[in-house]
């Protein structure tokens, strides 16, 4: 991968600023020159804005789309986020992963995006994928309920080793439309993270990946929104991984243990598990964060392994669906 993810993401940021009125987002420039784009704090946000926000979080090198299944059965069809990537490990764990916990001057946010290539240059993912960041700009997406101050922007720029005017910050609360979309866009990331962190699998063998997850209904309660957005992946996310294993390496066990239902904690919704973790996200059981349904394609043997399932009843319960069906 020769192109800088920050440069790729900045091109999308420029497009968002240019189309801000149409996308229902509010761009501004702080006194230090940092660009801040409000995608849901005071701004309404939009479906297309959520798509572009997700693409920025993925480092600008993956495809993101929004669709609604053309399903005429009695299965509840909902708008969904589709992610396709030819750079699975780099785009997800090298950029989209929410790996930067920001706590500055009583401002708290979870950071994703390619700015992490500057902040964490020794990340093993960059070594594994032969990626080297070569830019003097940084782009970060924040999951936060408020907009950052000059002091917060200065801190982020300093940690990235870039000038403040070369920093772009996109912000969306979990309880916003854009927030719902960007979290539903993390299904591929959760599966790849589980392979890497828990299953000790060489994720550079994942050649391509594609996923689709329903967009969580917007909930103004930020805690409930956090629960619903994560449940969307755990109970409703689908992922397809194309993998080139070593000779005689069997992918059946990997596939069997990959979906969320393989976890001993499966069955409880996110809020229940969050309470058990004393409301500390980073104390949550890691193996539960995975797609509900997984298909693994062994590109050497041609075998397909289909594991997990869409848990519609638990998803409806989490989403607080009230069924109103009038049949005549």
Secondary structure as GFF3:
##gff-version 3
##sequence-region A 1 328
A	DSSP	alpha_helix	5	18	.	.	.	ID=ss1
A	DSSP	alpha_helix	20	23	.	.	.	ID=ss2
A	DSSP	beta_strand	26	29	.	.	.	ID=ss3
A	DSSP	beta_strand	35	38	.	.	.	ID=ss4
A	DSSP	alpha_helix	47	57	.	.	.	ID=ss5
A	DSSP	beta_strand	63	68	.	.	.	ID=ss6
A	DSSP	beta_strand	79	85	.	.	.	ID=ss7
A	DSSP	alpha_helix	88	91	.	.	.	ID=ss8
A	DSSP	pi_helix	92	96	.	.	.	ID=ss9
A	DSSP	beta_strand	100	104	.	.	.	ID=ss10
A	DSSP	beta_strand	107	112	.	.	.	ID=ss11
A	DSSP	alpha_helix	116	119	.	.	.	ID=ss12
A	DSSP	alpha_helix	124	128	.	.	.	ID=ss13
A	DSSP	beta_strand	138	143	.	.	.	ID=ss14
A	DSSP	alpha_helix	150	160	.	.	.	ID=ss15
A	DSSP	three_ten_helix	164	166	.	.	.	ID=ss16
A	DSSP	beta_strand	167	172	.	.	.	ID=ss17
A	DSSP	alpha_helix	177	184	.	.	.	ID=ss18
A	DSSP	alpha_helix	187	193	.	.	.	ID=ss19
A	DSSP	pi_helix	194	198	.	.	.	ID=ss20
A	DSSP	three_ten_helix	203	205	.	.	.	ID=ss21
A	DSSP	beta_strand	206	214	.	.	.	ID=ss22
A	DSSP	alpha_helix	222	236	.	.	.	ID=ss23
A	DSSP	beta_strand	238	243	.	.	.	ID=ss24
A	DSSP	alpha_helix	252	258	.	.	.	ID=ss25
A	DSSP	three_ten_helix	260	262	.	.	.	ID=ss26
A	DSSP	alpha_helix	270	276	.	.	.	ID=ss27
A	DSSP	three_ten_helix	281	283	.	.	.	ID=ss28
A	DSSP	three_ten_helix	286	288	.	.	.	ID=ss29
A	DSSP	beta_strand	293	298	.	.	.	ID=ss30
A	DSSP	beta_strand	304	308	.	.	.	ID=ss31
A	DSSP	alpha_helix	312	319	.	.	.	ID=ss32
###
